[in-house]
Amino acid sequence: MKPDIASCDGQTTDENKIPRVIEESSEFYGKKLPLNLKRLCSCKPNHLSCITAKEWLKCQIGVWQFSYEGRDIRDKKVHPATFPISLARKVIELFTHEGELVLDPFVGSGTTLVAANDTNRNAVGFDLKEEYIRVCGERLGPQNLFNTTDQFAIHDDARNISQYLSEESLSLIFTSPPYSNLLNRKRKNKSRRNRKNEQLGKVEQYSQDARDLGILELDRYTEAMGDIYEKLLPLLKPKAHCVINVPDMWWENQRITIHISLIEELRKRGYELRNTIIWDRTNIVNRIGIFGWPSNYITMGVTFEYLLDFWRPPAS
C-alpha cells in the first residue's frame, strides 16, 4: 500500500486524493492530474455560466469596482501585487459553471484558488516561488471531505502546465501575471512617501529567478507570455474565456502599454479578444500624488487596470 501523501498544511490524504499543494516530492508532480470534472449545476447547455439575467446586465457595464475583505492579503511583505477575492469571484462566476475547471498560471498568493473554492469551481494554480505556493496552502486550509470541488497549488513553471492538464479541460484561464519589469525597480512614487508601509525605495519584485517574467523588458516579456499562452490554448475548451489583469506603466517619462503588447501577441498566438474591461481602483487607492503637475499630464496607473478578455475561437 502506498503511504499517505503529506500536504503543506500538515494534512494527509489517501492515495486517491491529490494534496492541496504539489511540490517536486509529490507523486503528482509533472503528471496529468486525475481531476473529476463535470458541471454541478442544472443550467442549460448553451448558457455561458450560472449567473442570472440581472447579474449579466451588471457585468455588461465595462467599468468594474471591487473592495477588499478580511481574507484578502494586503501585506506586501507576503506578496507585492495582490488583487481582491471579489475580482476573481466575479470573473469566475461570469465565465464558468459550478464544477468546471479554472486555471491561474501565475497564482501568487492564491486569490484565484480561494475564489474558486467559494464558488464551487475546481481550480489549479502554478507559481515559481515556493513561498507563495505555501501561502496558497495555508489560505485554502485542509481539504473538506464534503466539498464537491478541489483547488490545487503547484510549485512549477507556467511553461510546464500542459504536463498536468488535458486538452479542452479548461473553462477559464484567469490571472494577474507579472507586469514585465514594473516591480523590478525601486519604488519612488509620491503616493507612497507618507505611508507607513516601508515600501518607498524598495524593490518589490517576486524573485530574480531567470525564469521569472517580472525581470524581463517588455519585448522579451511579451514573447515569453505568448509562448506560455500558445501552449495553454489547446487546454481551453472552444469559446472558453481567458482573462488577464494588467496595468500600463510609466518608464523614463514614456507610457509602456503592456495591455496593447499582450493583445497583439495573444492574437498572433490564436486567441480572439472579446472585451476590454476597466478595473476602476479609485475606491481602494489612497494618497494619490500630484504627478506631473503643472506641465506634464499623466493618468495614474494605480487608479485603473485592464481586464483583457479573450477566448479560444470556435472551430471554423
C-alpha positions as CSV (number, residue, x, y, z in Angstrom):
1,M,0.0,0.0,0.0
2,K,1.3,3.5,-0.8
3,P,1.9,5.8,2.1
4,D,-0.3,8.8,2.7
5,I,0.8,11.9,0.9
6,A,1.6,14.8,3.2
7,S,0.3,18.2,2.2
8,C,1.9,21.6,3.0
9,D,-0.6,22.4,5.8
10,G,0.2,19.1,7.6
11,Q,-3.0,17.3,6.5
12,T,-2.6,13.9,4.9
13,T,-4.6,12.4,2.1
14,D,-5.0,8.8,0.9
15,E,-3.5,7.5,-2.4
16,N,-6.6,8.5,-4.4
17,K,-6.6,12.1,-3.2
18,I,-4.5,14.9,-4.7
19,P,-2.8,17.1,-2.0
20,R,-3.7,20.8,-1.9
21,V,0.0,21.6,-2.5
22,I,2.0,19.8,-5.1
23,E,5.8,20.1,-4.9
24,E,8.7,18.2,-6.5
25,S,8.4,15.5,-3.9
26,S,4.8,14.7,-4.8
27,E,3.9,11.7,-6.9
28,F,1.6,14.0,-8.9
29,Y,4.5,16.4,-9.8
30,G,4.8,16.7,-13.6
31,K,2.0,14.3,-14.4
32,K,-1.6,14.6,-15.6
33,L,-3.9,15.3,-12.7
34,P,-6.7,12.8,-12.2
35,L,-9.4,15.5,-12.0
36,N,-13.1,14.8,-11.8
37,L,-14.6,17.5,-13.9
38,K,-18.3,17.9,-14.6
39,R,-20.9,20.6,-14.3
40,L,-22.7,20.5,-10.9
41,C,-25.4,22.9,-11.9
42,S,-28.7,22.5,-13.8
43,C,-28.0,25.3,-16.4
44,K,-29.0,24.8,-20.0
45,P,-26.1,23.6,-22.2
46,N,-25.9,26.9,-24.2
47,H,-25.5,29.0,-21.1
48,L,-22.1,30.6,-20.6
49,S,-22.4,30.4,-16.8
50,C,-24.7,30.2,-13.9
51,I,-25.4,33.9,-13.4
52,T,-28.9,35.4,-13.7
53,A,-30.1,37.9,-16.3
54,K,-29.9,40.6,-13.7
55,E,-26.2,39.8,-12.9
56,W,-25.4,39.5,-16.6
57,L,-26.7,43.1,-17.1
58,K,-24.4,44.4,-14.4
59,C,-21.4,42.7,-16.0
60,Q,-22.1,44.4,-19.3
61,I,-21.1,47.7,-17.8
62,G,-17.4,47.7,-18.8
63,V,-16.1,49.5,-15.7
64,W,-15.9,47.4,-12.5
65,Q,-15.0,48.2,-8.9
66,F,-14.1,45.8,-6.1
67,S,-13.4,46.0,-2.4
68,Y,-11.1,44.1,-0.2
69,E,-12.3,41.9,2.6
70,G,-10.8,40.4,5.8
71,R,-9.4,37.3,4.0
72,D,-7.6,39.4,1.4
73,I,-3.8,39.7,1.7
74,R,-2.7,43.4,1.8
75,D,0.7,42.9,3.3
76,K,3.3,43.5,0.6
77,K,5.9,41.5,2.6
78,V,3.7,38.5,1.9
79,H,3.1,39.3,-1.8
80,P,3.8,42.6,-3.6
81,A,0.9,42.6,-6.0
82,T,-2.4,41.1,-4.8
83,F,-6.0,41.6,-6.1
84,P,-9.3,41.3,-4.3
85,I,-11.0,37.9,-3.9
86,S,-14.2,39.7,-5.2
87,L,-12.5,40.4,-8.5
88,A,-11.6,36.7,-9.1
89,R,-15.0,35.7,-7.9
90,K,-16.8,37.9,-10.4
91,V,-14.7,36.7,-13.3
92,I,-15.1,33.0,-12.3
93,E,-18.9,33.4,-11.9
94,L,-19.3,35.2,-15.2
95,F,-17.4,32.7,-17.3
96,T,-17.9,29.2,-15.7
97,H,-20.4,26.8,-14.3
98,E,-20.1,25.1,-10.9
99,G,-17.8,22.1,-11.1
100,E,-15.8,23.3,-14.1
101,L,-12.0,23.9,-14.1
102,V,-10.3,27.3,-13.7
103,L,-6.5,27.8,-14.2
104,D,-4.3,30.5,-12.8
105,P,-0.9,30.2,-14.5
106,F,0.7,32.8,-12.1
107,V,-1.2,32.0,-8.9
108,G,0.9,34.1,-6.4
109,S,-0.8,34.1,-3.0
110,G,-3.7,32.0,-4.2
111,T,-6.6,34.5,-4.5
112,T,-8.0,32.8,-7.6
113,L,-8.0,29.4,-5.7
114,V,-9.8,31.0,-2.8
115,A,-12.5,32.4,-5.1
116,A,-12.8,29.1,-6.9
117,N,-13.4,27.4,-3.5
118,D,-16.0,30.0,-2.6
119,T,-17.9,29.5,-5.9
120,N,-17.6,25.6,-6.1
121,R,-15.3,25.5,-9.0
122,N,-12.3,23.3,-9.5
123,A,-9.0,25.2,-9.9
124,V,-5.3,24.7,-10.4
125,G,-2.7,27.4,-9.8
126,F,1.1,27.4,-10.7
127,D,3.9,29.5,-9.3
128,L,7.7,29.5,-9.4
129,K,8.1,30.7,-5.9
130,E,7.8,28.0,-3.2
131,E,6.8,30.6,-0.5
132,Y,3.8,31.7,-2.5
133,I,2.7,28.1,-3.0
134,R,2.8,27.5,0.7
135,V,0.8,30.7,1.3
136,C,-1.8,29.2,-1.1
137,G,-1.9,26.0,1.0
138,E,-2.4,28.0,4.2
139,R,-5.2,30.1,2.7
140,L,-7.0,27.0,1.4
141,G,-6.6,25.0,4.6
142,P,-7.3,21.3,4.9
143,Q,-9.4,19.7,2.2
144,N,-13.1,19.4,3.1
145,L,-14.3,15.8,2.6
146,F,-17.8,17.1,1.8
147,N,-16.7,19.6,-0.8
148,T,-17.6,18.7,-4.3
149,T,-14.7,20.6,-6.0
150,D,-10.9,20.8,-5.4
151,Q,-8.3,23.5,-5.7
152,F,-4.6,22.8,-6.0
153,A,-1.4,25.0,-5.9
154,I,1.6,23.6,-7.8
155,H,5.2,24.7,-7.4
156,D,6.2,24.6,-11.1
157,D,6.8,26.9,-14.1
158,A,3.8,28.0,-16.1
159,R,5.7,26.7,-19.1
160,N,5.0,23.2,-17.9
161,I,1.2,23.4,-17.3
162,S,0.4,21.1,-20.3
163,Q,2.1,18.3,-18.4
164,Y,-0.7,18.4,-15.8
165,L,-3.9,19.2,-17.7
166,S,-5.7,17.5,-20.7
167,E,-6.7,19.3,-23.9
168,E,-10.1,21.1,-23.7
169,S,-10.4,20.6,-20.0
170,L,-10.3,24.3,-19.0
171,S,-13.4,26.5,-18.9
172,L,-11.4,29.6,-17.8
173,I,-7.9,30.9,-17.5
174,F,-7.7,33.9,-15.2
175,T,-4.6,35.5,-13.8
176,S,-2.8,38.7,-12.9
177,P,0.6,37.9,-14.3
178,P,3.9,39.7,-13.6
179,Y,3.8,43.1,-15.2
180,S,7.0,42.9,-17.2
181,N,9.7,44.6,-15.1
182,L,7.3,47.1,-13.5
183,L,8.2,46.0,-10.0
184,N,11.8,45.3,-10.6
185,R,12.9,48.8,-9.6
186,K,13.0,51.0,-6.5
187,R,9.6,52.5,-5.6
188,K,9.6,56.3,-5.9
189,N,6.0,57.3,-6.5
190,K,4.9,60.2,-4.2
191,S,1.7,58.4,-3.2
192,R,3.8,56.1,-1.0
193,R,6.1,58.7,0.7
194,N,3.8,59.3,3.6
195,R,2.6,55.8,4.1
196,K,3.9,53.6,6.9
197,N,4.3,50.5,4.8
198,E,8.1,50.6,4.3
199,Q,7.8,50.4,0.5
200,L,9.5,53.7,-0.5
201,G,12.8,52.8,-2.1
202,K,12.2,49.1,-2.1
203,V,12.4,46.7,-5.0
204,E,9.2,44.7,-4.7
205,Q,9.7,42.1,-7.4
206,Y,8.7,38.5,-6.8
207,S,12.1,37.0,-7.4
208,Q,15.3,37.3,-9.5
209,D,14.8,33.8,-10.9
210,A,15.9,33.7,-14.6
211,R,12.5,32.1,-15.4
212,D,10.6,34.9,-13.8
213,L,8.7,37.1,-16.4
214,G,8.8,40.0,-14.0
215,I,12.5,40.7,-14.7
216,L,12.1,40.9,-18.4
217,E,12.0,44.0,-20.6
218,L,8.7,44.5,-22.4
219,D,9.6,42.8,-25.8
220,R,11.1,39.7,-24.1
221,Y,8.2,39.6,-21.6
222,T,5.6,39.8,-24.4
223,E,7.2,37.0,-26.3
224,A,7.5,34.8,-23.2
225,M,3.8,35.4,-22.4
226,G,3.0,34.5,-26.0
227,D,5.0,31.2,-25.7
228,I,3.2,30.3,-22.5
229,Y,-0.3,31.1,-23.7
230,E,0.2,29.4,-27.0
231,K,0.7,26.1,-25.1
232,L,-2.4,26.9,-23.0
233,L,-4.7,27.4,-25.9
234,P,-5.3,23.7,-26.6
235,L,-6.2,23.2,-23.0
236,L,-9.1,25.6,-23.3
237,K,-12.5,24.4,-24.5
238,P,-13.6,26.2,-27.7
239,K,-15.3,29.5,-26.8
240,A,-13.8,29.3,-23.2
241,H,-12.5,32.6,-21.9
242,C,-9.1,33.7,-20.9
243,V,-8.9,36.9,-18.7
244,I,-5.6,38.7,-18.0
245,N,-5.4,41.6,-15.5
246,V,-2.6,44.1,-16.4
247,P,-1.9,47.8,-16.0
248,D,0.3,50.0,-18.1
249,M,3.3,51.7,-16.6
250,W,5.5,54.8,-16.9
251,W,9.2,54.4,-17.5
252,E,11.6,57.3,-18.3
253,N,8.7,59.6,-18.9
254,Q,7.2,57.2,-21.5
255,R,4.0,55.2,-21.3
256,I,4.7,51.5,-21.6
257,T,1.5,49.9,-23.0
258,I,1.6,46.4,-21.6
259,H,-2.0,45.8,-22.4
260,I,-1.6,46.6,-26.1
261,S,1.5,44.4,-26.4
262,L,-0.4,41.5,-24.8
263,I,-3.4,41.9,-27.0
264,E,-1.3,41.9,-30.2
265,E,0.8,38.9,-29.0
266,L,-2.1,36.7,-28.0
267,R,-3.9,37.4,-31.2
268,K,-0.9,36.2,-33.1
269,R,-1.0,33.0,-30.9
270,G,-4.6,32.2,-31.8
271,Y,-6.7,34.0,-29.2
272,E,-9.5,36.3,-30.0
273,L,-10.0,39.5,-28.0
274,R,-13.7,39.7,-26.9
275,N,-13.8,42.6,-24.4
276,T,-11.7,45.1,-22.6
277,I,-12.9,45.9,-19.0
278,I,-11.6,48.7,-16.9
279,W,-10.9,47.8,-13.2
280,D,-11.6,51.2,-11.6
281,R,-9.4,51.1,-8.4
282,T,-10.2,54.6,-7.2
283,N,-12.3,53.3,-4.2
284,I,-9.2,51.4,-2.9
285,V,-6.4,53.9,-3.6
286,N,-5.4,56.4,-1.0
287,R,-2.9,59.4,-1.0
288,I,-2.7,59.9,-4.8
289,G,0.4,62.0,-5.5
290,I,0.3,65.1,-7.9
291,F,2.2,63.5,-10.7
292,G,3.4,65.8,-13.5
293,W,1.7,69.0,-12.2
294,P,1.7,71.6,-13.6
295,S,3.2,70.8,-17.0
296,N,3.2,67.0,-17.7
297,Y,-0.3,65.4,-17.6
298,I,-0.1,61.8,-16.5
299,T,-3.1,59.4,-15.9
300,M,-2.4,57.5,-12.7
301,G,-1.7,53.8,-13.4
302,V,-2.6,52.9,-9.8
303,T,-6.2,54.1,-10.3
304,F,-7.2,51.7,-13.0
305,E,-6.1,48.5,-14.6
306,Y,-7.3,46.4,-17.6
307,L,-9.1,43.1,-17.6
308,L,-8.4,41.7,-21.1
309,D,-11.0,39.1,-22.0
310,F,-10.0,36.7,-24.8
311,W,-11.5,33.4,-25.8
312,R,-10.4,30.3,-27.8
313,P,-12.3,30.8,-31.1
314,P,-14.7,28.0,-32.1
315,A,-13.6,25.7,-34.8
316,S,-14.4,27.0,-38.3
